Amino acid sequence: MVQAPNILWLVTTQWRAQAFAHAGDPNARTPCIDALARESVNYDQAVTPHPFGPFARAALLTGIPSPANGIRDYFDPLPGQARTIARELGECGYATSFFGKWHLGRRDRGVGLVGEDHARIVVPAEERGGFGFWEGFESGFLLNNPWLHGTRLPQPACFEGYQSDVVCGRAAGFLRSGGEPWFCCVSLEAPHPPYDSPAAGVPPFAGPKLMLPPNVPRGGAVEVRARRELAGYYAHIEATDRAIGGLLAALREAPNTIVVLTSVHGDMHGAHGLFRKGWPYEESVRVPLLVRRPGIPASIDPACISLVDLPAHTLAWAQGAPPPGISDRASISMPSVVSLPDQCDRIWRGVRTPKRKLILNEDGSPWLFFDLEQDPFELQNLASVPSRSEEIDRALNKTVD
C-alpha cells in the first residue's frame, strides 16, 4: 500500500515572484529557496487571484475566489464553516496544523492594524478554518517578538526572536513529534512592512549596489522611497530564506513530504511610481509557486496557475490522483477598495495568461492591456482596447492565443 504523502505549505506575505536569485534578481540572497527551486516544479507564471492579504488567503484555503468565499471587505472574517483544504484533508485521515499569520479573523476596526493590540487578538477555535492544531496570530505586523496563541496556548504569549525563526521553529518541533500523514500550513508575515524592522541580524541591502528595475521612475521621491524600502525588504527576504531553510532541514527525516512555497501577493516597491499591493501590475499579482514532490523531476512550468487552484491540487496529491488540469488563463481581481495608504484606488477584474493581461474597471470599461511577452516590465500600456463590450470580449479571447 502506498503511503499518503505529508504536505507542507510555506506561505509568505508580500514576496513577489521576481525577488529570488533563481528568478534573476541581483539583489536577492535566497540560497535555501534557490536550492528548493532546483528540486521543484517552478510555476514561474503563477498569480494570486487577489493581490491583497485576506482576499487571497481565503481563496487559497477554500479554492473559491473572493467574494464568493465570504471575503468582500478587508475586515470580513472567513466564515466559520468554510469548506477549507484543512477540512478536506482531515476527512482523508490527515493530521492538519497551522502556524503563523492568519489574517482571516474578526478584527475590531478601532484597533490599530500595526502593533501588539492587533497581534494579541484571539481567533476562536471554531473560526480557525477546521485545522486540527492551530498556533498563530491574527496579524499585527510584528516581525520580531510575535504573540502566539492557539491549541496549546489559550492566551497570547510573546516569543522572543525573529518572527520567521519563531514560527518555523515551532512548526518543526511539532511536526517532528507528530504522526503521519500530516498537512501543515506555515504562514509567515515577512517580507511585509515595516521594512525597517530588524531582520535577525541581516543588514539592510543598501547603497548603489541595490539595482532597480527599469519601471521604477528615477531621480525623484519615488526612487528615494523605493531604495529605502527595498533595503529592508531584501534583508527580510534573506532572513526568512534562512528560517525556511532551517525548517526544511529539520524535516529531512520525513522524505515522503510534498513541499509548496508561495506568497499571497507581491509589492510594487515604486514600479510605475506605485507602492504596496492591490494593483494589477506584475509586481503585485505574480507570486512564487514552487512544488517539490518526491519522484517528480524539477522543471519550469509556464502554465498560468492561480493560488485558487492549489487546494484541488493538494487534495489530488493526498488521494494519489492526477492533479487537475491547469487553465491557460487565470482570473484576477480586487473585489473592493481597501482604504489604507498607497493601496489600489479602484475595484477591477481581469484575466492573465503567460503572454497577455487585460484589466477592466468595475463598470467593464478597459483600464490596462499588456503584451507580457514583448513588454515584461509593462513599460507601455497597450490599451488600444476599444470601449465597446463586443470588442472587449474579443480582446479577452485574444489573451488565450
Secondary structure, 3 states (H helix, E strand, C coil): CCCCCEEEEEEECCCCCCCCCCCCCCCCCCHHHHHHHCCCEEECCCECCCCCHHHHHHHHHHCCCCCCCCCCCCCCCCCCCCCCHHHHHHCCCCEEEEEEECCCCCCCCCCCCCCHHHHCCCCCHHHCCCCCEEEEECCCCCCECCEEEECCEEEEEECCCEHHHHHHHHHHHHHHHCCCCEEEEEECCCCCCCCCCCCCCCCCCCCCCCCCCCCCCCCCHHHHHHHHHHHHHHHHHHHHHHHHHHHHHHCCCCCCEEEEEEECCCCCCCHHHCCCCCCCCHHHHECCEEEECCCCCCEEECCCCEHHHHHHHHHHHHHCCCCCCCCCCEEEEECCCCCCCCCCCCCEEEEECCCEEEEEECCCCEEEEEECCCCCCCCCCCCCCCCCHHHHHHHHHHCCC
